[in-house]
Amino acid sequence: MIEHVSTKAINALKTINVSQTEKSPSTSEITKSFGEYLNNALNDVSALEADVHKKNDLYLAGQVDATEVLIAASQSQLSLQLTSEIRNKVVAAYQEIMRIQI
């Protein structure tokens, strides 16, 4: 999952990165690209959770091995923990910015 996220991060940075000969992207373009990246990452977390539920149902029907269910559950748990920690860091950064006196 970490490799999957880092690959997406690199692709998102490639879309933001512009050579010096071209005009630099506007702030709204960068924000839109970053927003799309976050939306895709959250959709991936949601897809992992749905996969766990599907594999759990297949396990109950006797079509999937228990190890596959455990692996899918672990991947889903790790991605949710990563998402929660990223949210915590963003909230902490926002609170720090709000404490800055102008």
OpenMM code with the backbone's topology and positions (N, CA, C; nanometers):
from openmm import Vec3, app, unit

residues = "MET ILE GLU HIS VAL SER THR LYS ALA ILE ASN ALA LEU LYS THR ILE ASN VAL SER GLN THR GLU LYS SER PRO SER THR SER GLU ILE THR LYS SER PHE GLY GLU TYR LEU ASN ASN ALA LEU ASN ASP VAL SER ALA LEU GLU ALA ASP VAL HIS LYS LYS ASN ASP LEU TYR LEU ALA GLY GLN VAL ASP ALA THR GLU VAL LEU ILE ALA ALA SER GLN SER GLN LEU SER LEU GLN LEU THR SER GLU ILE ARG ASN LYS VAL VAL ALA ALA TYR GLN GLU ILE MET ARG ILE GLN ILE".split()
positions = [
    Vec3(0.0824, -0.1183, 0.0000),
    Vec3(0.0000, 0.0000, 0.0000),
    Vec3(0.0862, 0.1238, 0.0000),
    Vec3(0.1977, 0.1224, 0.0735),
    Vec3(0.2839, 0.2393, 0.0786),
    Vec3(0.3443, 0.2652, -0.0587),
    Vec3(0.3849, 0.1609, -0.1309),
    Vec3(0.4368, 0.1800, -0.2650),
    Vec3(0.3303, 0.2381, -0.3556),
    Vec3(0.2076, 0.1943, -0.3380),
    Vec3(0.0967, 0.2428, -0.4191),
    Vec3(0.0744, 0.3929, -0.3952),
    Vec3(0.0799, 0.4357, -0.2693),
    Vec3(0.0594, 0.5762, -0.2361),
    Vec3(0.1748, 0.6597, -0.2880),
    Vec3(0.2985, 0.6129, -0.2705),
    Vec3(0.4130, 0.6912, -0.3145),
    Vec3(0.4157, 0.7049, -0.4661),
    Vec3(0.3706, 0.6050, -0.5392),
    Vec3(0.3632, 0.6152, -0.6840),
    Vec3(0.2620, 0.7210, -0.7239),
    Vec3(0.1494, 0.7241, -0.6567),
    Vec3(0.0497, 0.8274, -0.6862),
    Vec3(0.1032, 0.9650, -0.6519),
    Vec3(0.1778, 0.9753, -0.5427),
    Vec3(0.2338, 1.1043, -0.5045),
    Vec3(0.3312, 1.1543, -0.6109),
    Vec3(0.4118, 1.0644, -0.6636),
    Vec3(0.5066, 1.1022, -0.7678),
    Vec3(0.4327, 1.1475, -0.8931),
    Vec3(0.3274, 1.0746, -0.9301),
    Vec3(0.2503, 1.1140, -1.0480),
    Vec3(0.1826, 1.2485, -1.0273),
    Vec3(0.1348, 1.2747, -0.9061),
    Vec3(0.0715, 1.4039, -0.8783),
    Vec3(0.1742, 1.5157, -0.8873),
    Vec3(0.2958, 1.4899, -0.8374),
    Vec3(0.3999, 1.5915, -0.8453),
    Vec3(0.4437, 1.6146, -0.9894),
    Vec3(0.4420, 1.5105, -1.0714),
    Vec3(0.4775, 1.5274, -1.2115),
    Vec3(0.3792, 1.6195, -1.2814),
    Vec3(0.2514, 1.6106, -1.2461),
    Vec3(0.1529, 1.6973, -1.3092),
    Vec3(0.1696, 1.8406, -1.2630),
    Vec3(0.2176, 1.8591, -1.1397),
    Vec3(0.2393, 1.9938, -1.0888),
    Vec3(0.3704, 2.0510, -1.1408),
    Vec3(0.4715, 1.9668, -1.1548),
    Vec3(0.6040, 2.0101, -1.1956),
    Vec3(0.6030, 2.0601, -1.3402),
    Vec3(0.6576, 2.1772, -1.3634),
    Vec3(0.6594, 2.2361, -1.4963),
    Vec3(0.8018, 2.2801, -1.5250),
    Vec3(0.8460, 2.2609, -1.6484),
    Vec3(0.9821, 2.3019, -1.6833),
    Vec3(0.9913, 2.4538, -1.6836),
    Vec3(1.1116, 2.5059, -1.6801),
    Vec3(1.1325, 2.6501, -1.6715),
    Vec3(1.0934, 2.7222, -1.7997),
    Vec3(1.0908, 2.6534, -1.9130),
    Vec3(1.0552, 2.7193, -2.0377),
    Vec3(0.9058, 2.7464, -2.0472),
    Vec3(0.8248, 2.6688, -1.9766),
    Vec3(0.6808, 2.6893, -1.9766),
    Vec3(0.6436, 2.7833, -1.8637),
    Vec3(0.5237, 2.8423, -1.8739),
    Vec3(0.4799, 2.9286, -1.7639),
    Vec3(0.4462, 2.8430, -1.6429),
    Vec3(0.4669, 2.8975, -1.5256),
    Vec3(0.4403, 2.8213, -1.4039),
    Vec3(0.2898, 2.8104, -1.3817),
    Vec3(0.2464, 2.6999, -1.3211),
    Vec3(0.1021, 2.6812, -1.2997),
    Vec3(0.0489, 2.7797, -1.1969),
    Vec3(-0.0756, 2.8133, -1.2096),
    Vec3(-0.1365, 2.9058, -1.1144),
    Vec3(-0.1661, 2.8326, -0.9835),
    Vec3(-0.1940, 2.9117, -0.8828),
    Vec3(-0.2251, 2.8542, -0.7525),
    Vec3(-0.3497, 2.7672, -0.7588),
    Vec3(-0.4483, 2.8106, -0.8360),
    Vec3(-0.5715, 2.7315, -0.8458),
    Vec3(-0.5462, 2.5977, -0.9157),
    Vec3(-0.4552, 2.5950, -1.0138),
    Vec3(-0.4223, 2.4687, -1.0808),
    Vec3(-0.3531, 2.3723, -0.9854),
    Vec3(-0.2628, 2.4258, -0.9043),
    Vec3(-0.1916, 2.3417, -0.8082),
    Vec3(-0.2886, 2.2893, -0.7034),
    Vec3(-0.3762, 2.3758, -0.6551),
    Vec3(-0.4745, 2.3346, -0.5548),
    Vec3(-0.5681, 2.2284, -0.6108),
    Vec3(-0.6109, 2.2473, -0.7353),
    Vec3(-0.7001, 2.1505, -0.7983),
    Vec3(-0.6298, 2.0154, -0.8134),
    Vec3(-0.5037, 2.0174, -0.8567),
    Vec3(-0.4286, 1.8932, -0.8736),
    Vec3(-0.4092, 1.8226, -0.7394),
    Vec3(-0.3771, 1.8980, -0.6353),
    Vec3(-0.3583, 1.8393, -0.5030),
    Vec3(-0.4902, 1.7859, -0.4498),
    Vec3(-0.5983, 1.8579, -0.4742),
    Vec3(-0.7305, 1.8114, -0.4325),
    Vec3(-0.7694, 1.6827, -0.5019),
    Vec3(-0.7381, 1.6726, -0.6293),
    Vec3(-0.7662, 1.5488, -0.7031),
    Vec3(-0.6836, 1.4333, -0.6475),
    Vec3(-0.5593, 1.4610, -0.6116),
    Vec3(-0.4731, 1.3582, -0.5534),
    Vec3(-0.5320, 1.3073, -0.4217),
    Vec3(-0.5751, 1.4003, -0.3361),
    Vec3(-0.6337, 1.3599, -0.2082),
    Vec3(-0.7628, 1.2815, -0.2289),
    Vec3(-0.8433, 1.3258, -0.3242),
    Vec3(-0.9683, 1.2559, -0.3532),
    Vec3(-0.9406, 1.1135, -0.4013),
    Vec3(-0.8416, 1.0971, -0.4877),
    Vec3(-0.8048, 0.9633, -0.5360),
    Vec3(-0.7532, 0.8754, -0.4227),
    Vec3(-0.6748, 0.9342, -0.3327),
    Vec3(-0.6222, 0.8570, -0.2198),
    Vec3(-0.7351, 0.8106, -0.1283),
    Vec3(-0.8322, 0.8970, -0.1027),
    Vec3(-0.9454, 0.8570, -0.0186),
    Vec3(-1.0312, 0.7525, -0.0869),
    Vec3(-1.0448, 0.7627, -0.2183),
    Vec3(-1.1186, 0.6600, -0.2926),
    Vec3(-1.0475, 0.5251, -0.2845),
    Vec3(-0.9136, 0.5260, -0.2858),
    Vec3(-0.8376, 0.4016, -0.2724),
    Vec3(-0.8577, 0.3382, -0.1347),
    Vec3(-0.8615, 0.4204, -0.0304),
    Vec3(-0.8861, 0.3695, 0.1045),
    Vec3(-1.0254, 0.3074, 0.1113),
    Vec3(-1.1213, 0.3746, 0.0513),
    Vec3(-1.2577, 0.3228, 0.0490),
    Vec3(-1.2653, 0.1910, -0.0283),
    Vec3(-1.1918, 0.1828, -0.1384),
    Vec3(-1.1909, 0.0596, -0.2178),
    Vec3(-1.1296, -0.0567, -0.1395),
    Vec3(-1.0251, -0.0280, -0.0620),
    Vec3(-0.9646, -0.1332, 0.0202),
    Vec3(-1.0630, -0.1830, 0.1256),
    Vec3(-1.1397, -0.0916, 0.1838),
    Vec3(-1.2392, -0.1321, 0.2828),
    Vec3(-1.3483, -0.2172, 0.2184),
    Vec3(-1.3918, -0.1780, 0.0996),
    Vec3(-1.4938, -0.2564, 0.0297),
    Vec3(-1.4404, -0.3954, -0.0059),
    Vec3(-1.3110, -0.4021, -0.0407),
    Vec3(-1.2491, -0.5306, -0.0738),
    Vec3(-1.2475, -0.6235, 0.0476),
    Vec3(-1.2230, -0.5668, 0.1656),
    Vec3(-1.2241, -0.6476, 0.2880),
    Vec3(-1.3632, -0.7057, 0.3105),
    Vec3(-1.4656, -0.6238, 0.2931),
    Vec3(-1.6016, -0.6727, 0.3133),
    Vec3(-1.6363, -0.7830, 0.2120),
    Vec3(-1.5924, -0.7635, 0.0873),
    Vec3(-1.6196, -0.8641, -0.0154),
    Vec3(-1.5486, -0.9963, 0.0170),
    Vec3(-1.4205, -0.9858, 0.0577),
    Vec3(-1.3461, -1.1078, 0.0897),
    Vec3(-1.4005, -1.1755, 0.2148),
    Vec3(-1.4498, -1.0966, 0.3082),
    Vec3(-1.5104, -1.1539, 0.4277),
    Vec3(-1.6353, -1.2339, 0.3906),
    Vec3(-1.7174, -1.1792, 0.3016),
    Vec3(-1.8368, -1.2514, 0.2568),
    Vec3(-1.7989, -1.3794, 0.1819),
    Vec3(-1.6950, -1.3708, 0.0988),
    Vec3(-1.6493, -1.4895, 0.0257),
    Vec3(-1.5928, -1.5941, 0.1210),
    Vec3(-1.5268, -1.5482, 0.2274),
    Vec3(-1.4739, -1.6424, 0.3275),
    Vec3(-1.5882, -1.7158, 0.3971),
    Vec3(-1.6931, -1.6410, 0.4311),
    Vec3(-1.8074, -1.7043, 0.4973),
    Vec3(-1.8763, -1.8048, 0.4062),
    Vec3(-1.8651, -1.7814, 0.2742),
    Vec3(-1.9231, -1.8758, 0.1787),
    Vec3(-1.8270, -1.9908, 0.1481),
    Vec3(-1.7048, -1.9854, 0.2030),
    Vec3(-1.6080, -2.0921, 0.1830),
    Vec3(-1.5315, -2.0836, 0.0525),
    Vec3(-1.5287, -1.9665, -0.0100),
    Vec3(-1.4627, -1.9516, -0.1394),
    Vec3(-1.3238, -1.8892, -0.1306),
    Vec3(-1.2893, -1.8335, -0.0150),
    Vec3(-1.1608, -1.7650, 0.0011),
    Vec3(-1.0942, -1.8164, 0.1277),
    Vec3(-0.9613, -1.8238, 0.1239),
    Vec3(-0.8828, -1.8680, 0.2389),
    Vec3(-0.8778, -1.7567, 0.3444),
    Vec3(-0.8628, -1.7954, 0.4686),
    Vec3(-0.8608, -1.6992, 0.5796),
    Vec3(-0.7418, -1.6040, 0.5702),
    Vec3(-0.6294, -1.6509, 0.5152),
    Vec3(-0.5125, -1.5642, 0.5051),
    Vec3(-0.5388, -1.4463, 0.4121),
    Vec3(-0.6146, -1.4671, 0.3062),
    Vec3(-0.6469, -1.3573, 0.2159),
    Vec3(-0.7310, -1.2520, 0.2866),
    Vec3(-0.8221, -1.2969, 0.3706),
    Vec3(-0.9058, -1.2035, 0.4463),
    Vec3(-0.8187, -1.1247, 0.5444),
    Vec3(-0.7271, -1.1924, 0.6112),
    Vec3(-0.6403, -1.1257, 0.7076),
    Vec3(-0.5475, -1.0260, 0.6404),
    Vec3(-0.4944, -1.0613, 0.5253),
    Vec3(-0.4064, -0.9703, 0.4517),
    Vec3(-0.4840, -0.8474, 0.4057),
    Vec3(-0.6016, -0.8675, 0.3520),
    Vec3(-0.6841, -0.7551, 0.3065),
    Vec3(-0.7223, -0.6660, 0.4241),
    Vec3(-0.7546, -0.7262, 0.5380),
    Vec3(-0.7903, -0.6482, 0.6564),
    Vec3(-0.6717, -0.5668, 0.7064),
    Vec3(-0.5530, -0.6256, 0.7033),
    Vec3(-0.4329, -0.5540, 0.7462),
    Vec3(-0.4025, -0.4373, 0.6530),
    Vec3(-0.4148, -0.4594, 0.5228),
    Vec3(-0.3917, -0.3506, 0.4271),
    Vec3(-0.4908, -0.2376, 0.4486),
    Vec3(-0.6151, -0.2725, 0.4689),
    Vec3(-0.7174, -0.1715, 0.4917),
    Vec3(-0.6914, -0.0954, 0.6207),
    Vec3(-0.6531, -0.1667, 0.7258),
    Vec3(-0.6250, -0.1023, 0.8534),
    Vec3(-0.5067, -0.0065, 0.8424),
    Vec3(-0.4007, -0.0485, 0.7743),
    Vec3(-0.2839, 0.0376, 0.7584),
    Vec3(-0.3156, 0.1622, 0.6768),
    Vec3(-0.3934, 0.1458, 0.5710),
    Vec3(-0.4276, 0.2624, 0.4895),
    Vec3(-0.5161, 0.3591, 0.5667),
    Vec3(-0.6057, 0.3071, 0.6498),
    Vec3(-0.6897, 0.3941, 0.7319),
    Vec3(-0.6071, 0.4656, 0.8384),
    Vec3(-0.5119, 0.3964, 0.8975),
    Vec3(-0.4231, 0.4608, 0.9948),
    Vec3(-0.3405, 0.5705, 0.9299),
    Vec3(-0.2895, 0.5431, 0.8096),
    Vec3(-0.2119, 0.6440, 0.7370),
    Vec3(-0.2985, 0.7658, 0.7071),
    Vec3(-0.4206, 0.7423, 0.6643),
    Vec3(-0.5119, 0.8525, 0.6344),
    Vec3(-0.5408, 0.9337, 0.7607),
    Vec3(-0.5616, 0.8669, 0.8721),
    Vec3(-0.5880, 0.9367, 0.9986),
    Vec3(-0.4683, 1.0207, 1.0423),
    Vec3(-0.3491, 0.9663, 1.0280),
    Vec3(-0.2294, 1.0419, 1.0657),
    Vec3(-0.2071, 1.1619, 0.9748),
    Vec3(-0.2347, 1.1462, 0.8469),
    Vec3(-0.2219, 1.2600, 0.7551),
    Vec3(-0.3219, 1.3683, 0.7931),
    Vec3(-0.4451, 1.3274, 0.8256),
    Vec3(-0.5455, 1.4242, 0.8685),
    Vec3(-0.4996, 1.4957, 0.9945),
    Vec3(-0.4440, 1.4221, 1.0901),
    Vec3(-0.3955, 1.4834, 1.2142),
    Vec3(-0.2861, 1.5858, 1.1864),
    Vec3(-0.1960, 1.5539, 1.0946),
    Vec3(-0.0878, 1.6466, 1.0605),
    Vec3(-0.1424, 1.7722, 0.9922),
    Vec3(-0.2412, 1.7546, 0.9059),
    Vec3(-0.3006, 1.8702, 0.8371),
    Vec3(-0.3710, 1.9599, 0.9381),
    Vec3(-0.4446, 1.9013, 1.0308),
    Vec3(-0.5135, 1.9802, 1.1342),
    Vec3(-0.4118, 2.0522, 1.2215),
    Vec3(-0.3044, 1.9854, 1.2593),
    Vec3(-0.2001, 2.0482, 1.3408),
    Vec3(-0.1347, 2.1637, 1.2658),
    Vec3(-0.1096, 2.1465, 1.1367),
    Vec3(-0.0509, 2.2537, 1.0567),
    Vec3(-0.1463, 2.3719, 1.0471),
    Vec3(-0.2738, 2.3445, 1.0276),
    Vec3(-0.3743, 2.4511, 1.0209),
    Vec3(-0.3801, 2.5271, 1.1533),
    Vec3(-0.3789, 2.4557, 1.2651),
    Vec3(-0.3832, 2.5214, 1.3952),
    Vec3(-0.2588, 2.6059, 1.4179),
    Vec3(-0.1454, 2.5579, 1.3719),
    Vec3(-0.0213, 2.6353, 1.3847),
    Vec3(-0.0274, 2.7628, 1.3021),
    Vec3(-0.0813, 2.7529, 1.1829),
    Vec3(-0.0952, 2.8722, 1.0977),
    Vec3(-0.1904, 2.9723, 1.1627),
    Vec3(-0.2968, 2.9233, 1.2243),
    Vec3(-0.3928, 3.0134, 1.2878),
    Vec3(-0.3342, 3.0834, 1.4110),
    Vec3(-0.2319, 3.0252, 1.4710),
    Vec3(-0.1677, 3.0878, 1.5877),
    Vec3(-0.0698, 3.1982, 1.5488),
    Vec3(-0.0325, 3.2040, 1.4228),
    Vec3(0.0633, 3.3047, 1.3784),
    Vec3(-0.0008, 3.4421, 1.3880),
    Vec3(0.0702, 3.5352, 1.4517),
    Vec3(0.0196, 3.6720, 1.4652),
    Vec3(0.0665, 3.7554, 1.3474),
    Vec3(-0.0270, 3.8303, 1.2956),
    Vec3(0.0081, 3.9144, 1.1787),
    Vec3(0.0316, 4.0562, 1.2219),
] * unit.nanometer
topology = app.Topology()
chain = topology.addChain("A")
for resn in residues:
    res = topology.addResidue(resn, chain)
    for name in ("N", "CA", "C"):
        topology.addAtom(name, app.Element.getBySymbol(name[0]), res)
